[in-house]
Amino acid sequence: MCADVIVAEDDEKQAELVRRYLEREGHAVRIVGDGLAALDAVRHQEPDLLVLDVMMPRADGLDVVRVLRAEARELPVLMLTARTTEDDLLLGLDLGADDYMTKPYSPRELMARVRTLLRRARRPGGVAQDHVLRVGGLVVDPERHEVTVDGEPVECTRGEFRILAALAAGPDRVFSRQRLLEELHGFDRYISDRTVDVHIMNLRKKIEPAPRRPVRLLTVFGVGYKLTDPAKAARRA
């Protein structure tokens, strides 16, 4: 699975280390040293993956992700950071990053995450299924990356969309937090279960008529979450 990869990293030693490992796996690699150069490279090269340091001159990695997602660019983004607080990690995910690794990191694990992101990006629709998923008035279209609730469009981040698509593919099935983390990242061991909780909270604000009293996206205490059709649930009751 050879890919075109841009590595945005202002630390030359780190950048060369990442380059060596990527090229060893057959990928074509271009290195840039600041955020604005990363944006320019993505716009002109249309790479398969962006490996992006958070702390960079001219524009930091969070700003780069914010701009790329505002431009509706769907390339996978793997962020590298020396920041270790959970809030920093969750901010990057909420902006649309696909995965996070904290420094220092294992180069072998970095390559494993790269492989996971590339496989996921090359699946039809980028999620487990490529047909339209319906749970009552909630519709998830993986191919078009669209969500509607009772006919009204809903804007979701990439992380929110992946969680919602996984839940919609198995209505009334309970998904553990760990299972949903695997859907998001595959190899994550740095971000806690709270990552999923934050995405769930944000999704409820978007798809529930009363987010504090959810009827679609339900918590199964001590287990995880499930997506249900409130009309069917009312009939069963």
Residue, then its C-alpha position, 0 to 999 in steps of 0.5 A: m500500500c504505497a502512498d504519497v505522504i506529507v510530513a510537517e515537522d520543524d524538528e529536522k531529526q524527527a522529520e528524517l526519522v519519520r521519513r526513513y520509516l515511511e520510505r522503508e515501507g515504500h511511501a513517497v515522502r515530502i517534508v515541510g517545516d511550517g504550517l503554511a508550507a503544509l497547507d500549500a503542499v496539501r493544496h498542490q500535491e493532494p497527498d494520501l496522508l498528512v503527518l502533522d506536528v502540532m507545534m510549528p512556526r507560522a501556523d500550528g498544527l491545530d490551525v492547519v487542521r482547522v483550515l483543511r477541514a473548512e476547505a472540505r479536504e478529507l485526507p487523513v491527518l495523524m498529529l504528533t505532539a509533545r502536549t500530553t493534556e487530555d484537553d489538547l488531544l481532544l481539541g485536535l480530534d474535535l477539529g478533525a484530526d484522525d489520530y494523535m500520537t504523543k512524543p516520544y513515540s515508537p516508530r513501529e507504532l507510528m507505522a502501524r497507525v499510518r497503515t490503519l489510516l491508509r486502509r480506512a481511507r481506501r475503504p469505500g466511504g471510509v467507514a464500515q459500510d457504504h450504503v445509507l444507514r437509517v435509524g428512525g428519522l436519523v440517516v447516515d450516508p457514508e458515501r456522501h459523508e452526510v447526516t440528516v435528522d428528520g430531513e434536516p442536515v447535521e454537520c459532524t466532525r470526522g470523529e463524530f461521523r465515524i462513531l455515528a456510522a458505527l452505531a447506525a450500522g448496528p441499531d440497538r446494539v450496545f457498543s463499548r467505549q473501547r470498541l468505539l475508540e477502535e473505530l476512531h483510531g485503531f491503535d490508540r493508547y494515549i487518549s482515555d475513554r473520555t474521548v468517546d464521551v466528548h464525541i457522544m456529548n457533541l453528537r447529542k447536541k446535534i441529533e437529540p431534541a433535548p440533549r440532556r434527555p436523549v431518546r436516540l443516542l442512549t447510555v447503557f450504564g457500565v457498558g457503553y452506548k447504543l443508537t435506537d429509533p425512539a418511535k420503535a422504543a415507544r411502541r415497545a414500551 
